[in-house]
């Protein structure tokens, strides 16, 4: 399917084109009218920026902003030409002329696309843009762990044991009333036990942080530039202008071979013609020899080998002179 688009400054002309398309047999479902006073047409007009080349889309949209009417027709490939003929039979805007008109009013308005002009070559140059970004070089996870260790320490403890010793005594004492009174004594046996306690102390600190070092890194990159070179191609000289060179070659190389100069003219002329047309002019001899031989043999069967050296000389002489 193709879409044929026409811009009309006069809305009546656009409507006549619309009617003529329908009368020709194009379905109403495939025809559309776009104006600047219908809100339903806003998204359709915006789609022109996607479906049309940038400069052309601006011309169509500017025409609608100034009150123009766009007629579109979705047609098959075979009927596209007929739909265009019907539209152009009415007062349809010539887009190329309208573009030139807009540019004459505003010279700074860019409505041409160099990439679409086969006569324009672009000079393209790359620029180097260096910025900074972060990339993760490594990651360290730091966490605390609890470990256990068994310790042993000797402690000197004292155990007490009450001992009662009876021993005979023969000692005279004075009689006193309190000697024969009941008395009692109490003794307590005490044992020492190991008392275990724990204390905690900080023996090391792990300080977390990052060391930031500023560094200069040289970025090396190859930038490309597509340039346009102009080479002057000398005008093709006629065969007669090489006669002096050809005769000199004959005198030095072939005069004593028993062959006349006029007999070599077809071969010299053939070499001359090869050097003045593509692809024989721009390609090396190794690439063109096979085709050159085939063409020669078609008209001069079996004579290539005896004329090859003369043909090659003429081709090389004319080619280098150009």
HELIX and SHEET records of a PDB file:
HELIX    1   1 UNK A   11  UNK A   24  1                                  14    
HELIX    2   2 UNK A   28  UNK A   30  5                                   3    
HELIX    3   3 UNK A   39  UNK A   41  5                                   3    
HELIX    4   4 UNK A   42  UNK A   51  1                                  10    
HELIX    5   5 UNK A   54  UNK A   65  1                                  12    
HELIX    6   6 UNK A   77  UNK A   79  5                                   3    
HELIX    7   7 UNK A   80  UNK A   88  1                                   9    
HELIX    8   8 UNK A   95  UNK A  105  1                                  11    
HELIX    9   9 UNK A  114  UNK A  116  5                                   3    
HELIX   10  10 UNK A  177  UNK A  180  5                                   4    
HELIX   11  11 UNK A  239  UNK A  242  5                                   4    
HELIX   12  12 UNK A  243  UNK A  253  1                                  11    
HELIX   13  13 UNK A  255  UNK A  257  5                                   3    
HELIX   14  14 UNK A  261  UNK A  275  1                                  15    
HELIX   15  15 UNK A  285  UNK A  299  1                                  15    
HELIX   16  16 UNK A  304  UNK A  321  1                                  18    
SHEET    1   A 3 UNK A   2  UNK A   8  0                                        
SHEET    2   A 3 UNK A  69  UNK A  75 -1                                        
SHEET    3   A 3 UNK A  31  UNK A  34 -1                                        
SHEET    1   B 2 UNK A 124  UNK A 125  0                                        
SHEET    2   B 2 UNK A 225  UNK A 226 -1                                        
END                                                                             
